[in-house]
Amino acid sequence: MRTKHFINDADKLVEAALKSQSVVRPDLSLDLGNKILYGPRHAENPSQVAIISGGGSGHEPSFTGLVGEGVLSASVVGTIFASPSARQVLNAIEGVDGSRGILVTVMNYTGDVLNFGVAIEKARARNPKLRIEMLVVGDDVGVTRSRAGKVGRRGIAGTVLVHKITGALAAAGSSLDKVVEVGRLVAANLASIGVSLNRVHVPGRPCEQDTQDLLGIDEVELGMGIHNEAGCGRRSGDDARLPVLVKDMLQQLLDPNDDERNYLPKATKDVVVLINNLGALSVLELGGIVLEVTQQLLQDYRLNAVRVFSGTFMTSLDGPGFSVSLLNVVDTGVQQTLLDLVDAPSNVSGWHTIARSNTSMASTFVTTGNSPFSYQGEELEQTCLECDMGPILAKLGGGLRALVAAEPDITRFDAIVGDGDCGTTLKRGAEGIQKALATSRPKNIIKLLSRITEVVESTMDGTSGALYGIFLNSLLHYFRSHAEVMTVVDRGFWTLALDSALTVLSKYTPAQVGDRTMMDALIPFTLALKASSDVQHAASVAKEGALKTRSMRPGLGRTVYIGNEEAWLGKVPDPGAWGLSEFFEGLVR
């Protein structure tokens, strides 16, 4: 849990965030004293049903990021995780155009329901002609029926879908009755559940208050609320792996036999899916979660995710977790379908979507194949190169096993002097080659080199992937260029081939011995083999070269930018050189 913040005064933080909305969206109006953000008013447009929502701060972009054309008319917020007061809400109600009626949508938390309710009743008492309705959204299945009792489900990220659909209907000119009717229909066909790696710390609050009951290093909490509320259970070990977690979450959302959580008893074939970042997940990690959720929906439940929305919609400050919301695609009973309303344009910052087509989710899952524009190199069935494949495959296997075994050390070294990915990149390439060779045994040396090159190009990325790709393609070119003349592939042939590939590689990188790169192992190995034709001696020379890099200041590579040399100079070898030297040693064991 992060306990350091750039702004540690919670009140000043909320105020600054509200002011920032006016900076980013000059068309919005801010009542700072009441913490109300109003949408733009255009005199040329006819009035429409106004929609107001809000709650505690700390859930941005909900609710301020949903204010604007097509969603909310106004939002009113309290301090972090605390409901706005009835006075604030009343000011928001009286600050919007209520001539066509007002819908007040609130998440199901006692403080929010009561304060918004007081404001609604006070507004009605002050203006008997005002038509105003309240919609309470509770979509969290993490709380069972028996535990929730009369309170009902908590409101979480699925509420954003209610805002989007009712906002689109209001923008289309529908009456208050229809907007409320569709809003309640959506809420009744909506279910969500979240999971988090840990709790969050509220800026300005003593750390002790937010560090109680923290999760263990290998634990996650299923069903944790967006205000640090306890969930329905903790998971650890294998049960905390993403596929297992998602399976558990979807079961709680969709199991028809779970009387405690079966809030979607009439699940439709088509569903809208909203996968929400609780604040701290990277876009990369969220992408992996999206794929896991949508694949399990299709494979295990045969549900067609006709719309998948992924992003940061409702946070728990910087919560390290995500939530999944499912909405049945039901008949709205109005001219616009539910998907029409979901897809309707809006200009709010908190609803980020892309243009839609009629493509279904199932048809978007494709396996990797060859590009129609790619050149498929011919693999020679026959070659004049005489080569005993048995010993070569045996030595290669030894090198690959050594490289896989060395991954922890390489990763540890690279975490100190690089970006931490060298070990996993080399291991990924080695395991890819092992898998490819286990599938089918190449008939000749050219087929072997071609297979290895293809695997490296498809599994190894970054700088090391590019360098190995160049070297292997050059090596393959040398072998192919000698394939039509009867030639014995002995140590002398290998020496010339390696030397040729090294010459080509030198055209693309200026790295030489002494620059603290993989070349500190590759060049000594090639030169030693050329001088002695002794592979074991060449491997020991490569290891010696890798060890020397411990005392080298970098001439190339990411280590050039790493400071604090006293922490690693003389202690940590170059990860790339070390990995290659381990491979060479594995060849001769």
Residue pairs with C-beta under 8 A, 6 or more apart in sequence:
1 198
1 199
1 200
1 201
1 210
1 211
1 214
2 200
2 201
2 280
2 318
3 201
3 207
3 210
3 211
5 13
5 201
5 203
5 204
7 13
7 16
7 203
8 203
8 204
9 203
9 204
10 79
10 80
10 202
10 203
10 204
10 205
11 79
11 204
13 80
13 203
13 204
14 35
14 57
14 77
14 79
14 80
15 32
17 57
17 60
17 64
18 30
18 32
18 35
18 37
18 64
18 77
19 30
19 32
21 28
21 30
21 37
21 64
21 65
21 67
22 28
22 29
22 30
24 349
25 68
25 349
27 40
27 68
28 37
28 38
28 39
28 40
28 67
28 68
29 37
29 38
29 40
30 36
30 37
30 38
31 37
31 38
31 91
31 95
34 76
34 87
34 88
34 91
34 92
35 57
35 76
35 77
35 78
35 84
35 88
36 74
36 75
36 76
36 88
36 91
36 92
36 95
37 64
37 67
37 74
37 75
37 76
38 67
38 73
38 74
38 95
38 96
39 67
39 68
39 69
39 72
39 73
39 74
40 68
40 69
41 97
46 173
47 97
47 99
47 100
48 100
48 170
48 171
48 173
49 100
49 101
49 102
49 103
49 170
49 174
49 175
49 176
49 179
50 73
50 74
50 96
50 97
50 98
50 100
50 101
50 102
50 103
50 170
51 71
51 72
51 73
51 102
51 103
51 104
51 105
51 163
51 166
51 167
51 170
51 179
52 72
52 73
52 74
52 75
52 76
52 89
52 92
52 93
52 96
52 102
52 103
52 104
52 105
53 63
53 66
53 72
53 75
53 104
53 105
53 106
53 159
53 163
54 63
54 75
54 76
54 77
54 78
54 84
54 89
54 92
54 106
54 112
54 116
55 62
55 63
55 77
55 78
55 83
55 84
55 106
55 107
55 109
55 112
56 77
56 78
56 79
56 80
56 81
56 82
56 83
56 84
56 112
56 227
57 77
57 78
57 79
57 80
57 81
57 82
58 80
58 81
58 202
58 227
58 315
58 316
58 317
59 226
59 314
59 315
59 316
60 315
60 350
61 312
61 313
61 314
61 315
61 349
61 350
62 157
62 159
62 160
62 313
62 314
62 315
62 350
63 72
63 75
63 76
63 77
64 75
64 77
64 350
65 348
65 349
65 350
65 351
66 72
66 75
66 160
66 163
66 164
66 167
66 348
66 350
66 351
67 73
67 74
67 75
67 348
68 346
68 347
68 348
68 349
69 171
69 346
69 347
69 348
70 164
70 167
70 168
70 171
70 344
70 345
70 346
70 347
70 348
71 163
71 164
71 167
71 168
71 346
71 348
71 351
72 163
72 167
72 348
73 96
73 97
74 92
74 95
74 96
75 92
76 84
76 88
76 89
76 91
76 92
77 84
78 84
78 85
78 88
80 202
80 203
80 317
81 202
81 227
81 228
82 111
83 109
83 111
83 112
83 114
83 115
83 116
84 115
85 115
86 115
86 116
86 118
86 119
86 122
87 119
88 119
89 104
89 115
89 116
89 118
89 119
89 120
90 119
90 122
90 123
92 119
93 102
93 104
93 119
93 120
93 123
93 132
94 123
94 126
96 102
98 130
98 131
98 132
100 175
100 176
101 131
101 132
101 133
101 175
101 176
101 179
102 130
102 131
102 132
102 133
102 176
103 132
103 133
103 134
103 135
103 166
103 170
103 176
103 179
103 180
103 183
104 116
104 119
104 120
104 132
104 133
104 134
104 135
105 134
105 135
105 136
105 137
105 159
105 162
105 163
105 166
105 183
106 112
106 113
106 116
106 134
106 135
106 136
106 137
106 155
107 136
107 137
107 138
107 154
107 155
107 156
107 159
108 136
108 137
108 138
108 151
108 152
108 153
108 154
108 155
109 154
109 155
110 151
113 136
116 134
117 134
120 132
120 134
123 130
123 132
124 130
124 132
131 176
133 176
133 180
135 162
135 166
135 180
135 183
135 184
135 187
136 152
136 155
136 187
137 155
137 158
137 159
137 162
137 187
137 190
138 152
138 153
138 154
138 155
138 187
139 153
139 154
139 155
139 156
139 157
139 158
139 159
139 187
139 190
139 191
139 192
139 263
139 325
140 153
140 154
140 155
140 156
140 192
140 193
140 194
140 223
140 225
141 153
141 191
141 192
141 193
141 223
141 252
141 253
141 261
141 263
142 154
142 193
142 194
142 222
142 223
142 224
142 225
142 231
142 232
142 252
143 153
143 154
143 223
143 232
144 232
144 260
144 261
145 259
145 260
145 261
146 260
153 263
154 225
154 226
154 229
156 192
156 194
156 225
156 226
156 314
156 323
156 325
157 192
157 194
157 226
157 274
157 276
157 313
157 314
157 323
157 325
158 190
158 191
158 192
158 274
158 325
158 327
159 314
160 274
160 276
160 313
160 314
160 325
160 350
160 351
161 186
161 190
161 272
161 274
161 325
161 327
161 342
162 183
162 186
162 187
162 190
164 341
164 342
164 346
164 351
165 182
165 183
165 186
165 338
165 341
165 342
166 179
166 182
166 183
166 186
167 346
168 336
168 340
168 341
168 342
168 344
168 346
169 178
169 179
169 182
169 334
169 336
169 341
170 179
171 344
171 346
172 336
172 344
174 182
174 334
178 334
181 333
182 332
182 333
182 334
182 341
185 330
185 332
185 333
186 327
186 338
189 264
189 268
189 327
189 328
189 330
190 325
190 326
190 327
190 328
191 253
191 263
191 264
191 325
191 326
192 253
192 274
192 323
192 324
192 325
192 326
193 222
193 223
193 249
193 252
193 253
193 323
193 324
194 223
194 224
194 225
194 226
194 231
194 276
194 278
194 321
194 322
194 323
194 324
195 220
195 221
195 222
195 223
195 224
195 231
195 245
195 249
195 321
195 322
195 323
196 220
196 221
196 224
196 231
196 278
196 316
196 319
196 320
196 321
197 215
197 220
197 320
197 321
198 214
198 215
198 221
198 320
199 210
199 213
199 214
199 215
199 224
199 228
200 210
200 228
200 279
200 316
200 317
200 318
200 319
201 207
201 210
201 211
201 317
202 209
202 210
202 317
203 317
210 228
213 230
215 221
215 234
216 236
218 236
218 237
218 240
219 234
219 235
219 236
219 240
220 234
220 235
220 236
220 240
220 245
220 321
221 230
221 231
221 233
221 234
221 235
222 231
222 232
222 233
222 234
222 235
222 245
222 248
222 249
222 252
223 231
223 232
223 233
223 252
224 230
224 231
224 321
225 231
225 316
226 278
226 314
226 315
226 316
226 319
227 316
228 316
232 252
235 244
235 245
235 248
238 244
239 245
239 248
242 288
242 289
242 292
243 292
243 296
246 289
246 292
246 293
246 296
246 324
247 296
247 300
249 324
250 293
250 296
250 297
250 300
250 301
250 324
251 258
252 258
252 261
253 261
253 264
253 324
253 326
254 264
254 267
254 301
254 303
254 326
255 261
255 262
256 262
256 265
256 267
264 326
264 328
266 328
267 301
267 303
267 328
268 328
268 329
268 330
269 302
269 303
269 304
270 303
270 304
270 306
270 329
271 297
271 303
271 304
271 305
271 306
271 326
271 327
271 328
271 329
272 305
272 306
272 307
272 309
272 326
272 327
272 329
272 338
272 339
272 342
273 293
273 294
273 297
273 305
273 307
273 308
273 309
273 324
273 325
273 326
273 327
274 309
274 310
274 313
274 324
274 325
274 327
275 286
275 289
275 290
275 293
275 308
275 309
275 310
275 322
275 323
275 324
275 325
276 311
276 312
276 313
276 314
276 322
276 323
276 324
276 325
277 286
277 311
277 312
277 313
277 315
277 322
278 314
278 315
278 316
278 319
278 320
278 321
278 322
278 323
279 312
279 315
279 316
279 317
279 318
279 319
279 320
280 318
280 319
280 320
280 321
281 289
281 320
281 321
281 322
286 310
286 311
286 322
287 310
289 322
290 308
290 310
293 324
294 305
294 308
294 361
295 365
297 303
297 305
298 304
298 305
298 361
298 362
298 365
304 360
304 361
304 362
305 361
306 329
306 339
306 360
306 361
307 339
307 342
307 343
307 356
308 361
309 353
311 352
313 350
313 351
314 323
327 338
329 338
329 339
330 338
331 337
331 338
332 338
332 341
336 344
343 353
343 356
370 376
377 450
379 446
379 447
379 450
380 444
380 446
380 447
380 480
380 483
381 443
382 444
383 444
383 445
383 446
383 483
383 484
384 483
384 484
384 485
384 486
384 487
385 444
385 445
385 446
385 479
385 482
385 483
385 487
385 488
385 489
386 486
386 487
386 488
386 489
387 444
387 445
387 488
387 489
389 441
389 442
389 443
389 444
389 445
389 448
392 445
392 448
393 437
393 441
393 448
395 587
395 588
396 433
396 437
396 448
396 587
397 434
397 437
398 586
398 587
398 588
398 589
399 583
399 584
399 586
399 587
400 430
400 431
400 433
400 434
400 583
400 586
401 586
402 582
402 583
402 585
402 586
402 589
403 426
403 427
403 430
403 579
403 582
403 583
403 586
404 427
404 430
404 431
404 434
405 582
406 423
406 426
406 578
406 579
406 582
407 423
407 424
407 426
407 427
408 423
409 423
409 578
410 422
410 423
410 426
410 575
410 578
410 579
410 582
411 420
411 421
411 422
411 423
411 424
411 575
412 423
413 422
413 423
413 572
413 573
413 574
413 575
413 578
414 420
414 421
414 422
414 423
414 575
416 567
416 568
416 572
417 554
417 558
417 559
417 562
417 568
417 572
417 574
417 575
418 557
418 558
418 559
418 562
418 575
419 558
421 462
422 464
422 575
422 576
422 579
423 575
423 579
425 460
425 461
425 462
425 464
425 465
426 460
426 464
426 579
428 459
428 460
429 455
429 456
429 459
429 460
429 465
429 468
430 583
432 455
432 456
432 458
432 459
433 451
433 452
433 455
433 456
436 451
436 452
436 454
436 455
437 451
442 448
442 450
442 451
445 479
445 489
446 476
446 479
446 480
446 483
449 472
449 475
449 476
449 479
450 476
452 472
453 469
453 472
453 473
453 476
456 465
456 468
456 469
456 472
457 465
457 469
459 465
460 468
460 469
463 557
464 518
464 576
467 505
467 508
467 509
467 518
470 504
470 505
470 508
471 501
471 502
471 504
471 505
471 522
472 501
474 500
474 501
474 504
474 505
475 497
475 498
475 500
475 501
478 496
478 497
478 500
478 501
479 489
479 497
482 493
487 493
491 529
491 533
491 535
492 533
494 529
495 526
495 529
495 530
495 533
498 526
498 529
498 530
499 526
499 530
502 522
502 523
502 526
509 517
509 519
509 556
510 556
511 517
511 518
511 519
511 555
511 556
511 557
512 519
512 523
513 519
513 520
513 523
513 524
513 545
514 520
514 552
514 555
515 552
515 554
515 555
515 556
515 557
516 549
516 552
516 553
516 554
516 555
516 556
516 557
516 559
516 574
516 577
517 554
517 555
517 556
517 557
517 574
517 576
517 577
518 574
518 576
518 577
518 579
518 580
519 577
520 545
520 546
520 548
520 549
520 552
520 574
520 577
521 542
521 543
521 545
521 546
521 576
521 577
521 578
521 580
521 581
521 584
522 542
522 580
523 545
524 538
524 541
524 542
524 544
524 545
525 538
525 539
525 541
525 542
525 545
525 580
525 584
526 538
527 541
528 534
528 537
528 538
528 541
528 542
529 535
529 538
532 538
535 587
535 588
536 588
538 584
539 581
539 584
539 585
539 587
539 588
540 585
542 580
542 581
542 584
542 585
543 581
543 584
543 585
545 577
545 581
546 573
546 574
546 577
546 578
546 580
546 581
547 573
549 573
549 574
549 577
549 578
550 569
550 570
550 571
550 572
550 573
551 569
551 570
552 574
553 565
553 569
554 560
554 562
554 574
557 574
557 576
559 574
562 568
